[in-house]
């Protein structure tokens, strides 16, 4: 195999991986409800609506809205109000995963949203940075709402 053949094959594989990431990014859009809430626990819901270079995020538990904000996906900080507390959030894509870094006071939490299966499941990885703690993985299922219908 010549050098040019190897370079060409590498480029083709690189473009194909980027296309897969872009397709999975689009699949993140919509409304997601926790798949198996713990006994008696209110079902958590995340709605992610892509708007150009930003994402509108709504996090709710039952009928109570925890956070509702729009932020860019370039890693620049955005001011938010989460659970009634002022904070800052940065968002960016790492491959197909949407990464959110939230700071409220001295607490810092990293969240990674990713699609699993055929796009009907979303995994949310919650990683406490400060204070440190155990990482949690939560599985969500896609649900249809008026807001998620607009995302498609």
C-alpha positions as a printed NumPy array, in Angstrom:
array([[  0.   ,   0.   ,   0.   ],
       [  1.389,   3.367,  -0.922],
       [  1.541,   6.364,   1.382],
       [ -1.15 ,   8.165,  -0.635],
       [ -3.539,   5.234,  -0.345],
       [ -3.048,   5.173,   3.438],
       [ -3.584,   8.951,   3.692],
       [ -6.735,   8.76 ,   1.551],
       [ -8.112,   5.87 ,   3.623],
       [ -7.377,   7.824,   6.823],
       [ -9.213,  10.871,   5.507],
       [-12.24 ,   8.79 ,   4.532],
       [-12.382,   7.174,   7.97 ],
       [-12.009,  10.583,   9.642],
       [-14.899,  12.081,   7.663],
       [-17.066,   9.056,   8.415],
       [-16.387,   9.385,  12.177],
       [-17.238,  13.112,  12.039],
       [-20.492,  12.336,  10.2  ],
       [-21.423,   9.793,  12.903],
       [-20.731,  12.396,  15.637],
       [-22.849,  15.007,  13.848],
       [-25.748,  12.546,  13.449],
       [-25.615,  11.641,  17.161],
       [-25.465,  15.342,  18.119],
       [-28.705,  15.951,  16.22 ],
       [-30.324,  12.96 ,  17.969],
       [-29.722,  14.629,  21.372],
       [-32.387,  17.196,  20.503],
       [-35.744,  16.622,  22.146],
       [-37.27 ,  15.781,  25.502],
       [-35.902,  13.03 ,  27.718],
       [-37.402,  11.487,  30.849],
       [-35.543,   9.267,  33.312],
       [-36.19 ,   5.678,  32.305],
       [-36.523,   4.029,  35.72 ],
       [-37.045,   6.524,  38.553],
       [-36.196,   5.117,  41.981],
       [-39.233,   4.168,  44.088],
       [-41.393,   7.236,  44.697],
       [-38.81 ,   9.572,  43.124],
       [-40.108,  12.332,  40.859],
       [-39.197,  11.682,  37.238],
       [-36.394,  13.96 ,  36.065],
       [-36.662,  15.392,  32.571],
       [-34.184,  17.178,  30.297],
       [-35.138,  19.01 ,  27.111],
       [-32.334,  19.934,  24.701],
       [-33.225,  22.203,  21.777],
       [-30.453,  23.095,  19.342],
       [-30.528,  26.676,  18.055],
       [-27.622,  27.196,  15.685],
       [-24.455,  27.445,  17.781],
       [-26.37 ,  27.318,  21.063],
       [-28.621,  24.944,  22.976],
       [-31.736,  25.744,  24.977],
       [-31.723,  23.5  ,  28.067],
       [-34.68 ,  22.831,  30.343],
       [-34.204,  20.604,  33.394],
       [-37.356,  19.709,  35.332],
       [-38.434,  17.361,  38.072],
       [-42.127,  16.662,  37.788],
       [-43.913,  19.994,  37.323],
       [-41.02 ,  21.975,  38.887],
       [-38.512,  23.62 ,  36.532],
       [-34.998,  23.366,  37.994],
       [-33.17 ,  25.26 ,  35.234],
       [-34.121,  26.916,  31.944],
       [-31.325,  28.567,  29.963],
       [-29.737,  28.967,  26.562],
       [-25.985,  28.737,  26.117],
       [-23.49 ,  28.498,  23.253],
       [-21.689,  25.231,  22.487],
       [-18.271,  26.833,  22.14 ],
       [-17.269,  26.521,  25.811],
       [-17.963,  30.173,  26.704],
       [-19.55 ,  30.761,  30.127],
       [-23.23 ,  31.628,  30.415],
       [-24.981,  32.906,  33.535],
       [-27.797,  30.655,  34.753],
       [-30.191,  30.179,  37.634],
       [-30.334,  26.543,  38.78 ],
       [-32.6  ,  25.514,  41.668],
       [-32.975,  29.205,  42.491],
       [-29.198,  29.715,  42.819],
       [-27.043,  31.832,  40.51 ],
       [-24.363,  29.968,  38.613],
       [-22.386,  29.66 ,  35.416],
       [-22.364,  26.98 ,  32.793],
       [-20.121,  26.161,  29.835],
       [-21.142,  23.745,  27.106],
       [-19.285,  22.093,  24.25 ],
       [-19.235,  18.926,  22.193],
       [-16.582,  16.286,  22.719],
       [-17.142,  14.035,  19.735],
       [-20.82 ,  13.07 ,  19.86 ],
       [-21.169,  13.909,  23.58 ],
       [-22.576,  17.207,  24.814],
       [-20.541,  18.303,  27.836],
       [-21.861,  20.757,  30.43 ],
       [-19.68 ,  22.197,  33.202],
       [-21.773,  23.923,  35.868],
       [-20.444,  26.057,  38.719],
       [-22.709,  27.171,  41.587],
       [-20.803,  28.8  ,  44.418],
       [-17.996,  26.413,  45.295],
       [-19.699,  23.393,  43.683],
       [-18.627,  22.219,  40.23 ],
       [-20.42 ,  19.432,  38.344],
       [-19.658,  18.043,  34.902],
       [-22.431,  16.385,  32.885],
       [-22.016,  14.415,  29.675],
       [-25.061,  13.729,  27.508],
       [-24.789,  10.992,  24.876],
       [-27.075,   8.913,  22.671],
       [-27.207,   5.155,  23.005],
       [-28.891,   2.509,  20.905],
       [-30.905,   3.753,  17.937],
       [-31.387,   7.244,  19.373],
       [-34.294,   6.478,  21.697],
       [-32.087,   6.386,  24.819],
       [-29.828,   9.056,  26.267],
       [-27.166,   8.471,  28.894],
       [-26.395,  11.256,  31.326],
       [-23.122,  10.942,  33.173],
       [-22.947,  13.19 ,  36.266],
       [-19.404,  13.768,  37.534],
       [-18.981,  15.793,  40.752],
       [-15.725,  17.783,  40.447],
       [-15.841,  19.946,  43.621],
       [-16.501,  18.41 ,  46.053],
       [-15.41 ,  15.129,  44.556],
       [-17.826,  12.238,  44.552],
       [-18.963,   9.164,  42.726],
       [-19.919,   9.402,  39.073],
       [-23.534,   8.521,  38.334],
       [-24.951,   7.279,  35.028],
       [-28.641,   7.809,  34.396],
       [-30.552,   6.454,  31.398],
       [-33.327,   8.53 ,  29.843],
       [-35.94 ,   7.643,  27.235],
       [-37.17 ,   9.983,  24.521],
       [-40.65 ,  11.409,  25.052],
       [-42.806,  13.525,  22.793],
       [-43.737,  17.023,  23.955],
       [-44.643,  20.228,  22.126],
       [-41.067,  21.492,  22.674],
       [-39.444,  18.293,  21.388],
       [-41.644,  18.296,  18.286],
       [-40.161,  21.71 ,  17.41 ],
       [-36.65 ,  20.234,  17.679],
       [-37.275,  17.69 ,  14.887]])
